[in-house]
Amino acid sequence: MALGQGFHQQQRQSQKLAMTQRLQQSIQMLQFNVEELRDFLTQKALENPLIDVDTNWNANHAGLDAAKNVTAKNDFIERVSTTNQHSLFEYLLDQIHLTMRDTPLRKIVLYLIEYVDVNGYLRIDEAQAKQETGASSIELLDAVTLLQQLDPPGVGARSLQEALMLQTENDDHAPNLAYIILEENFEAFVNRHWEQIAKRYGVGLADISSVYDYVRTLSPVPGTAVGQETTGYIFPDLVVTNRDGQLALRTASMAQPIVKFQSNYYQQMSRHGDQQVTEYLKEKKSEYEWIASSLEQRESTIFRVGSAIVERQADFFLERSTELKPLLLRDVAQQLQVHESTISRSINGKYIQTDFGMFELKRFFTKAVTKRPTDGQLVSADNVQHRIIALVEQENKEKPLSDQKIVQILKAENVELSRRTVAKYRENLNIPSSSKRKQYLKTE
C-alpha cells in the first residue's frame, strides 16, 4: 500500500482482548432480562439437538391471569399496565450521576445536557456556555468530551460530521479508514469524490465504498435510540425477604430457564461411529457446556450485585419508607472487583421482588445530586423526589408551587438544583405541572 505524505510505518506490539462470538454471546446473556434470555435459549435449542430448555413458560403464564387481580406480597409475576418511556435527558442524567463524581466538571456536564435536543445534538455555542458557567475553554472542552462519551454513541455532537465520527470511534469493528475519512474528507466523501480520497490514502475505490456502506449504517440522529416505548411482563431475577429483621436474598429460580443435556440422544448418535457425526456431537456438546457455564456465571454475577445492593440499601428493604442512600455503579464495581460495564449489564432490565413490591435493580443506584454545605452530607435524587412529593402534598391547591418556586425552597434547604432537573423529577413522579394542579375551591 502506498503511503501518502505525512504517513510512516511503525511496528507496535500490544495486547487486545479478542471478542469471540462466544464471548459476545456471554455478554449478551448477562444483559438479557428473563424473557429475552428465554427467547435466546429457545433459539439455541432449535439449533442444537443436545440442548433442551425448560422455561416454565406454561406454569408462569397459568399464574398470570390470577396475578391480574391479586395483590399478594409474594406474587412472582407482575403485569405492566402502563408504558415505560424515558427521555434522552433522563437517560443522560442517570448516567452522569451514576458514573461521575461530584466535581466542578460534572456540574458543567449537567449544564450541557440541558442543551441536548431530542436528536442528541448539543445546541449551545461556546461563548454562551462560558458566560453562564464561568468555565474556561479547556474546562468546557473537557466537559463536552465527557458528555460525548455517554450512551448512545454520537450524543453531544455539534454537527452531523461529529455525530458520525463519535459513533465510528465507539465501534471497534469500524473500517480502519472510516474515522480519518470522516474527519479530514467529510465534504469530499459525502459528495462522492472517492477517487480523490482513494488517491490521498493510497487505497482502492472498493475500500472507500466499504467505508461508505459502513457509514450508512450509522444514525444521523443518535438521540432517537433512547425514549422508545416498551411494554410487557416483569419477571424478577432476585427475591429478598425480611425475616425478623434479617434480610435473606435468593435467586428467583421459578422464573429462570433451565438448560438440560439430551444424554439419550447423545449416546444414541455416538454409536454410529461416523467421523463427521462424532465431530458434530463434539461441537454441539461443547456449545451446551458453554451455555450451561455462562448461565451459571450470569446467575452468580446478578446475585453478587444484588447482595451488594441489599447490603448498601438494607434500611430500604427493612422499612419501605426509608429513603435510598447514594450508590454509584463504580462503588459496586470496586467492591466486586469487576468492570462498571458488568454492573451496568447486571442491573439493566433486572428486577428484585420484595415484601412490598417489585423494583428494578437500577432503582437502587441513587444519585448524589449535591452536598449540603452545612454538614457536607450527600443528598440523593431519592431524597429530593421525596421532598418534592411532600411539598406538592402540602401546597396551597389554589396557588400550587411552580418548578421555580420548588427550586427556591430546595435552595433554602441547602439543596441546589436547576429548574429543569426539578421538572424532570416531577414528571418522573407523575406529578402534573402547577397549572394542571391548580384547583378552584368552593367558598361557602
C-alpha positions as CSV (number, residue, x, y, z in Angstrom):
1,M,0.0,0.0,0.0
2,A,1.4,3.4,-0.9
3,L,1.7,5.8,1.9
4,G,0.7,9.4,1.5
5,Q,2.6,12.5,2.6
6,G,2.9,12.6,6.4
7,F,2.4,8.9,6.9
8,H,5.0,6.4,8.1
9,Q,5.2,2.8,9.1
10,Q,5.7,1.8,12.7
11,Q,5.6,-1.6,14.4
12,R,3.9,-1.7,17.8
13,Q,3.1,-4.7,20.0
14,S,0.0,-4.5,22.1
15,Q,-2.4,-6.9,23.9
16,K,-6.1,-6.8,23.0
17,L,-9.0,-9.0,24.1
18,A,-10.4,-10.8,21.1
19,M,-14.2,-10.6,21.1
20,T,-15.0,-14.1,20.0
21,Q,-18.6,-15.0,19.2
22,R,-19.0,-16.9,22.4
23,L,-17.6,-14.1,24.5
24,Q,-20.0,-11.7,22.8
25,Q,-22.9,-14.0,23.5
26,S,-21.8,-14.4,27.1
27,I,-22.0,-10.7,27.5
28,Q,-25.4,-10.7,25.8
29,M,-26.7,-13.4,28.2
30,L,-25.8,-11.2,31.2
31,Q,-27.5,-8.2,29.7
32,F,-30.7,-10.1,28.7
33,N,-33.7,-9.9,31.1
34,V,-35.5,-13.2,31.9
35,E,-37.8,-13.1,28.9
36,E,-35.1,-12.2,26.4
37,L,-32.9,-15.0,27.9
38,R,-35.7,-17.5,27.4
39,D,-36.0,-16.5,23.7
40,F,-32.3,-16.7,23.2
41,L,-32.1,-20.2,24.8
42,T,-35.1,-21.4,22.9
43,Q,-33.4,-20.4,19.7
44,K,-30.2,-22.3,20.8
45,A,-32.3,-25.4,21.5
46,L,-33.7,-25.3,18.0
47,E,-30.2,-25.1,16.6
48,N,-28.6,-27.7,18.9
49,P,-30.3,-31.1,19.3
50,L,-28.4,-31.8,22.5
51,I,-30.0,-28.8,24.3
52,D,-33.4,-28.9,26.0
53,V,-34.7,-25.8,27.6
54,D,-37.3,-25.9,30.4
55,T,-38.6,-22.3,30.6
56,N,-41.6,-23.0,33.0
57,W,-43.4,-20.8,30.4
58,N,-46.8,-22.5,30.8
59,A,-46.7,-22.6,34.5
60,N,-45.8,-18.9,34.7
61,H,-48.5,-17.9,32.3
62,A,-51.0,-20.0,34.1
63,G,-50.5,-17.8,37.1
64,L,-50.6,-14.7,35.0
65,D,-54.4,-14.3,34.9
66,A,-54.6,-14.7,38.7
67,A,-51.9,-12.1,39.1
68,K,-54.1,-9.5,37.4
69,N,-56.5,-9.4,40.3
70,V,-54.3,-10.5,43.2
71,T,-52.1,-8.1,45.2
72,A,-50.5,-10.7,47.5
73,K,-47.0,-9.8,48.6
74,N,-45.3,-12.9,47.1
75,D,-46.6,-12.7,43.5
76,F,-43.7,-13.8,41.3
77,I,-45.1,-12.1,38.2
78,E,-46.4,-8.5,38.0
79,R,-48.2,-7.3,34.9
80,V,-47.0,-4.0,33.5
81,S,-50.2,-2.0,32.8
82,T,-48.5,1.2,31.8
83,T,-46.0,2.1,29.1
84,N,-42.4,2.8,30.3
85,Q,-40.7,5.7,28.5
86,H,-37.6,7.5,29.5
87,S,-36.5,10.7,27.8
88,L,-33.0,11.3,26.5
89,F,-32.4,13.9,29.2
90,E,-33.3,11.5,32.0
91,Y,-31.2,8.8,30.4
92,L,-28.1,11.1,30.3
93,L,-28.9,12.4,33.7
94,D,-28.9,8.9,35.2
95,Q,-25.5,8.1,33.5
96,I,-23.9,11.3,34.8
97,H,-25.0,10.7,38.4
98,L,-24.1,7.0,38.3
99,T,-20.7,7.3,36.7
100,M,-19.2,10.7,37.6
101,R,-18.1,12.0,41.0
102,D,-19.4,15.3,42.3
103,T,-16.8,17.7,40.8
104,P,-16.9,21.1,39.2
105,L,-16.5,19.4,35.8
106,R,-19.6,17.3,36.4
107,K,-21.6,20.5,37.1
108,I,-20.6,21.7,33.6
109,V,-21.7,18.4,32.0
110,L,-25.1,18.6,33.9
111,Y,-25.4,22.2,32.5
112,L,-24.7,21.0,28.9
113,I,-27.2,18.2,28.8
114,E,-30.0,20.8,29.2
115,Y,-29.0,21.9,25.7
116,V,-29.0,18.5,24.1
117,D,-32.0,18.3,21.8
118,V,-34.2,15.2,21.3
119,N,-32.0,14.2,18.3
120,G,-28.9,14.1,20.6
121,Y,-27.2,17.2,19.3
122,L,-25.6,19.8,21.6
123,R,-27.3,23.1,20.8
124,I,-25.3,25.8,22.6
125,D,-22.4,27.9,21.4
126,E,-19.1,28.1,23.4
127,A,-19.4,31.8,24.2
128,Q,-22.8,31.4,25.9
129,A,-21.7,28.3,27.8
130,K,-18.5,30.0,29.1
131,Q,-20.5,33.1,30.1
132,E,-23.2,31.1,32.0
133,T,-20.9,28.6,33.7
134,G,-17.8,30.7,34.2
135,A,-15.8,27.8,32.7
136,S,-12.6,28.2,30.7
137,S,-12.2,26.9,27.2
138,I,-10.3,23.9,28.4
139,E,-12.8,23.0,31.1
140,L,-15.7,23.4,28.6
141,L,-13.9,21.1,26.1
142,D,-13.3,18.5,28.8
143,A,-17.0,18.6,29.8
144,V,-18.1,18.2,26.2
145,T,-15.7,15.3,25.8
146,L,-17.2,13.6,28.9
147,L,-20.7,14.2,27.5
148,Q,-19.8,12.7,24.2
149,Q,-18.6,9.5,26.0
150,L,-22.1,8.8,27.3
151,D,-24.6,6.5,25.7
152,P,-26.0,6.5,23.0
153,P,-22.9,6.8,20.8
154,G,-22.9,10.2,19.0
155,V,-24.8,12.1,21.7
156,G,-23.4,15.6,22.4
157,A,-22.3,16.1,18.8
158,R,-22.5,19.6,17.4
159,S,-22.8,18.6,13.7
160,L,-23.6,15.6,11.6
161,Q,-19.9,15.0,10.9
162,E,-19.1,14.9,14.6
163,A,-22.0,12.6,15.3
164,L,-20.8,10.1,12.7
165,M,-17.2,10.4,14.0
166,L,-18.3,9.7,17.5
167,Q,-20.2,6.6,16.5
168,T,-17.2,5.4,14.5
169,E,-14.8,6.0,17.3
170,N,-17.0,4.0,19.6
171,D,-17.2,1.0,17.3
172,D,-14.3,-1.5,17.4
173,H,-15.5,-3.1,14.2
174,A,-15.5,0.1,12.1
175,P,-13.3,0.1,9.0
176,N,-9.8,1.4,9.6
177,L,-10.1,4.4,7.4
178,A,-13.6,5.4,8.4
179,Y,-12.8,7.8,11.2
180,I,-10.0,9.7,9.4
181,I,-12.0,10.0,6.2
182,L,-14.9,11.5,8.2
183,E,-12.6,13.8,10.0
184,E,-10.4,15.1,7.1
185,N,-12.5,14.5,4.0
186,F,-16.1,14.8,5.0
187,E,-17.3,17.0,2.2
188,A,-15.5,15.1,-0.5
189,F,-16.8,11.8,1.0
190,V,-20.4,13.0,1.0
191,N,-20.1,14.3,-2.5
192,R,-18.7,11.0,-3.6
193,H,-15.3,12.3,-4.7
194,W,-13.9,8.9,-3.9
195,E,-11.1,8.8,-6.4
196,Q,-9.6,11.9,-4.8
197,I,-9.8,10.2,-1.3
198,A,-8.5,6.9,-2.5
199,K,-5.5,8.6,-4.1
200,R,-4.7,10.5,-1.0
201,Y,-4.6,7.4,1.2
202,G,-3.2,5.0,-1.4
203,V,-6.2,2.6,-1.3
204,G,-8.7,1.3,-3.8
205,L,-12.2,2.6,-4.6
206,A,-13.5,-0.6,-3.1
207,D,-12.1,0.4,0.3
208,I,-13.8,3.8,0.1
209,S,-17.0,2.1,-1.0
210,S,-16.8,-0.2,2.1
211,V,-16.4,2.8,4.3
212,Y,-19.5,4.4,2.7
213,D,-21.5,1.2,3.2
214,Y,-20.5,1.3,6.9
215,V,-21.3,5.0,7.4
216,R,-24.8,4.3,6.0
217,T,-25.4,2.0,9.0
218,L,-24.8,4.9,11.4
219,S,-27.5,7.1,12.8
220,P,-27.7,10.8,11.8
221,V,-30.0,11.3,14.8
222,P,-28.3,9.3,17.7
223,G,-30.7,10.6,20.3
224,T,-33.7,8.8,18.9
225,A,-32.2,5.5,20.1
226,V,-33.5,6.5,23.5
227,G,-37.1,7.0,24.6
228,Q,-38.7,4.2,22.7
229,E,-41.8,2.7,24.4
230,T,-41.6,-0.8,25.9
231,T,-44.4,-2.9,27.4
232,G,-44.6,-6.4,28.6
233,Y,-44.3,-8.6,31.7
234,I,-41.8,-8.3,34.5
235,F,-40.1,-11.4,35.8
236,P,-37.9,-11.0,38.9
237,D,-34.4,-12.2,39.0
238,L,-33.9,-12.0,42.7
239,V,-36.2,-12.2,45.8
240,V,-35.4,-10.6,49.1
241,T,-37.3,-11.3,52.3
242,N,-37.3,-9.8,55.8
243,R,-37.2,-12.5,58.4
244,D,-37.5,-10.8,61.8
245,G,-35.1,-8.0,60.9
246,Q,-32.7,-10.3,58.9
247,L,-32.6,-9.9,55.2
248,A,-32.4,-13.1,53.0
249,L,-31.6,-12.9,49.3
250,R,-32.1,-15.7,46.8
251,T,-32.4,-16.2,43.1
252,A,-36.0,-16.3,41.7
253,S,-35.5,-19.8,40.4
254,M,-39.2,-20.2,39.4
255,A,-38.7,-17.6,36.6
256,Q,-35.2,-18.9,35.5
257,P,-35.0,-21.1,32.4
258,I,-33.2,-24.5,32.9
259,V,-30.9,-26.0,30.3
260,K,-30.7,-29.8,30.1
261,F,-28.4,-32.1,28.2
262,Q,-30.1,-34.6,25.9
263,S,-27.9,-37.5,27.1
264,N,-30.1,-40.2,25.5
265,Y,-29.9,-38.6,22.1
266,Y,-26.1,-38.1,22.5
267,Q,-25.5,-41.7,23.4
268,Q,-27.7,-43.0,20.6
269,M,-25.9,-40.9,18.0
270,S,-22.5,-41.8,19.4
271,R,-23.0,-45.4,18.4
272,H,-22.8,-44.6,14.7
273,G,-19.1,-44.3,14.7
274,D,-19.1,-41.9,11.8
275,Q,-16.3,-39.3,12.0
276,Q,-18.4,-36.4,10.9
277,V,-21.2,-37.3,13.3
278,T,-18.6,-37.6,16.1
279,E,-17.2,-34.1,15.3
280,Y,-20.7,-32.7,15.1
281,L,-21.6,-34.2,18.5
282,K,-18.4,-32.9,20.0
283,E,-19.1,-29.3,18.7
284,K,-22.7,-29.4,20.0
285,K,-21.8,-30.8,23.4
286,S,-19.1,-28.1,23.7
287,E,-21.8,-25.5,23.0
288,Y,-24.1,-26.9,25.6
289,E,-21.3,-26.9,28.2
290,W,-20.5,-23.2,27.3
291,I,-24.2,-22.2,27.6
292,A,-24.6,-24.0,31.0
293,S,-21.4,-22.4,32.3
294,S,-22.5,-18.9,31.0
295,L,-25.9,-19.3,32.7
296,E,-24.3,-20.2,36.0
297,Q,-21.9,-17.3,35.7
298,R,-24.8,-15.0,34.8
299,E,-26.8,-16.1,37.9
300,S,-23.8,-15.8,40.1
301,T,-23.0,-12.2,38.9
302,I,-26.5,-11.0,39.3
303,F,-26.7,-12.5,42.8
304,R,-23.4,-10.9,43.8
305,V,-24.6,-7.5,42.5
306,G,-27.9,-8.0,44.3
307,S,-26.1,-8.8,47.5
308,A,-24.1,-5.6,47.3
309,I,-27.3,-3.6,46.7
310,V,-29.1,-5.2,49.6
311,E,-26.1,-4.6,51.9
312,R,-25.9,-0.9,50.9
313,Q,-29.7,-0.3,50.9
314,A,-30.6,-2.5,53.9
315,D,-32.7,0.2,55.5
316,F,-34.9,0.4,52.5
317,F,-35.6,-3.4,52.4
318,L,-36.3,-3.4,56.2
319,E,-38.6,-0.4,56.1
320,R,-40.1,0.7,52.8
321,S,-40.5,4.3,53.8
322,T,-36.7,4.7,54.3
323,E,-35.0,6.8,51.6
324,L,-32.3,5.2,49.5
325,K,-28.6,6.0,50.1
326,P,-26.4,7.4,47.3
327,L,-24.8,4.5,45.4
328,L,-22.8,4.5,42.2
329,L,-22.0,1.8,39.7
330,R,-18.3,2.2,40.4
331,D,-18.9,1.6,44.1
332,V,-20.3,-1.9,43.5
333,A,-17.7,-2.5,40.7
334,Q,-14.9,-1.8,43.1
335,Q,-16.4,-3.9,45.8
336,L,-16.8,-6.9,43.4
337,Q,-13.6,-6.1,41.5
338,V,-15.3,-6.1,38.1
339,H,-15.7,-3.5,35.4
340,E,-18.5,-0.9,35.6
341,S,-20.0,-2.2,32.4
342,T,-20.5,-5.6,34.0
343,I,-22.5,-3.9,36.8
344,S,-24.5,-2.0,34.2
345,R,-25.4,-5.1,32.3
346,S,-26.3,-7.0,35.5
347,I,-28.9,-4.4,36.6
348,N,-30.3,-3.5,33.2
349,G,-33.8,-4.9,33.0
350,K,-33.3,-7.0,36.1
351,Y,-35.8,-6.9,38.9
352,I,-35.9,-7.8,42.6
353,Q,-39.1,-9.0,44.4
354,T,-39.5,-7.6,47.9
355,D,-42.2,-8.0,50.6
356,F,-43.8,-4.8,49.4
357,G,-43.4,-4.9,45.6
358,M,-41.0,-5.4,42.7
359,F,-38.2,-2.9,41.8
360,E,-35.7,-2.7,39.0
361,L,-32.2,-3.1,40.3
362,K,-31.2,0.1,38.6
363,R,-33.6,1.9,41.0
364,F,-31.2,1.3,43.9
365,F,-28.3,3.2,42.3
366,T,-29.3,6.6,43.5
367,K,-27.5,9.7,42.6
368,A,-25.9,12.1,45.0
369,V,-27.1,15.3,43.3
370,T,-25.4,17.7,45.7
371,K,-23.8,18.1,49.1
372,R,-25.3,20.2,51.9
373,P,-22.8,23.0,52.6
374,T,-23.8,22.9,56.3
375,D,-22.8,19.3,57.1
376,G,-21.3,18.0,53.8
377,Q,-23.8,15.2,53.7
378,L,-24.7,13.8,50.3
379,V,-28.3,14.4,49.1
380,S,-29.6,11.7,46.7
381,A,-32.2,12.0,44.0
382,D,-34.4,9.8,46.1
383,N,-34.2,12.4,48.9
384,V,-35.1,15.2,46.5
385,Q,-38.0,13.3,45.0
386,H,-39.5,12.5,48.4
387,R,-39.1,16.2,49.3
388,I,-40.9,17.3,46.1
389,I,-43.7,14.9,46.9
390,A,-44.0,16.4,50.3
391,L,-44.0,20.0,49.0
392,V,-46.7,19.2,46.5
393,E,-48.9,17.5,49.1
394,Q,-48.6,20.5,51.4
395,E,-49.0,23.2,48.8
396,N,-52.0,25.6,48.5
397,K,-54.1,24.0,45.8
398,E,-55.4,27.3,44.7
399,K,-51.8,28.5,44.2
400,P,-49.7,25.4,43.5
401,L,-45.9,25.6,43.6
402,S,-44.2,26.2,40.3
403,D,-41.0,24.3,39.4
404,Q,-39.0,27.5,40.0
405,K,-40.6,28.0,43.4
406,I,-39.7,24.4,44.3
407,V,-36.1,25.2,43.2
408,Q,-36.1,28.2,45.6
409,I,-37.5,26.2,48.5
410,L,-34.9,23.5,48.0
411,K,-32.1,26.1,47.7
412,A,-33.2,27.5,51.1
413,E,-32.8,23.9,52.4
414,N,-29.2,23.8,51.0
415,V,-30.1,21.7,48.0
416,E,-29.3,23.4,44.7
417,L,-30.8,22.1,41.5
418,S,-31.8,23.6,38.2
419,R,-35.4,24.2,37.3
420,R,-35.3,21.7,34.5
421,T,-33.9,19.0,36.8
422,V,-36.8,19.6,39.2
423,A,-39.2,19.5,36.3
424,K,-37.8,16.1,35.2
425,Y,-38.1,14.7,38.7
426,R,-41.7,15.9,39.0
427,E,-42.5,14.3,35.6
428,N,-40.8,11.1,36.7
429,L,-43.1,11.1,39.8
430,N,-46.2,11.6,37.5
431,I,-46.9,14.9,39.2
432,P,-48.7,17.3,36.8
433,S,-47.4,20.9,36.2
434,S,-48.6,23.7,38.6
435,S,-51.2,24.9,36.0
436,K,-52.7,21.4,35.9
437,R,-52.6,21.0,39.7
438,K,-54.5,24.2,40.3
439,Q,-57.9,23.8,41.9
440,Y,-60.7,26.3,42.4
441,L,-62.1,25.6,45.8
442,K,-65.7,26.3,46.6
443,T,-66.4,29.1,49.1
444,E,-69.4,29.0,51.4
